[in-house]
Amino acid sequence: GDGEVGEDVTVNLRTINAIPLRMLGDAAPELIEVRGEVYMPLSGFNALNERLVAEGKKPTPNPRNAAAGSLRQKDPSITAGRPLSFWAYGIGAVEGIALASHWDALQWLKGHGFPINPFAERHESIEEVAQACRDWERRRTELDYEIDGIVIKVDDYDQERRLGALHQRPRWARAFKWAPMTATTRLEKIMIRVGRTGALNPWAILQPVEVGGVTISRATLHNEEDINRKEIREGDDVIVQRAGDVIPQIVGPAGKHRAGTKPFQMPTHCPLCGAEVIKPEGEVMHRCPNRACPSRGLETLINWVEGPADIDGVGEQTVRTLWDRGLVRSLPDLYRLTKEQLL
């Protein structure tokens, strides 16, 4: 959750063997908050997918989704059967002990039965840190879990406090991300989606391709200027990457343009209502000026269920289906739906 409201997964966490149910050592502090991350090793992920396929079920796309889905199960016995593990990486609220540095905290956790990553390193100079980042970029495939970079922290807690944070981001820590993995595929078509503010948002339909263990068939394209700056054209082979190893993006063409391809141009009229498209001076986005355009209602609904309302089990595809069937045209309509209509 957001730190105040979220899901209680305590029962599921208790099924993970890597998390100790009882702290080692004679004297426990009055209060200690151990912070860490649950993950799924690649070996366990592959075994899980083999089992799911054998049972006639759909395999999970990647270890990150598999770990998150396993933790959110309503039945703890299902979580217990999933190959989850855990690394402790820090201490939050604490009373009864005084630790001077992050390294001291890691050693304390290890000594009291919490698993810490054996590859954590402490360095004396930024040059050594940079070399460690280069080394691990080369060695990342040796690990039995996926990583997309290195977290670099100032060790001394007193220095951390003096450095503080800016906009809730600590000045004493940085994530050093490596270049994302890429793949080459065919850009079949550039489509236009009209947003709830009337903005025309281009996106790409791709020949399905696997990037970092995830099959990608769509990618964001931002705007007309960005598309033509990257020289992206329908029918071309393009390079695709997952930004931050998550969001699919097109980097640019993979080689020369194919014969007959043309530079992309935004439509002159809204694909939904037919109104003439405008491009306000100083803006990069093209817009449909028609406030009665169907997209305004549809995109508002999608934004509502995925954002402020956060309705469990309802996403973009469900809303589009309800819209296409004429069951929902406004936010109140969502709450007037009957069981019979949904069935």
Beta strands, then each sheet from edge to edge (+ up, - down):
strand 1: 31-39
strand 2: 85-95
strand 3: 149-153
strand 4: 165-166
strand 5: 169-170
strand 6: 173-177
strand 7: 182-194
strand 8: 200-211
strand 9: 214-220
strand 10: 237-243
strand 11: 247-253
sheet 1: 1+ 2-
sheet 2: 3+ 6-
sheet 3: 4+ 5-
sheet 4: 9+ 8- 7+ 10- 11+
end
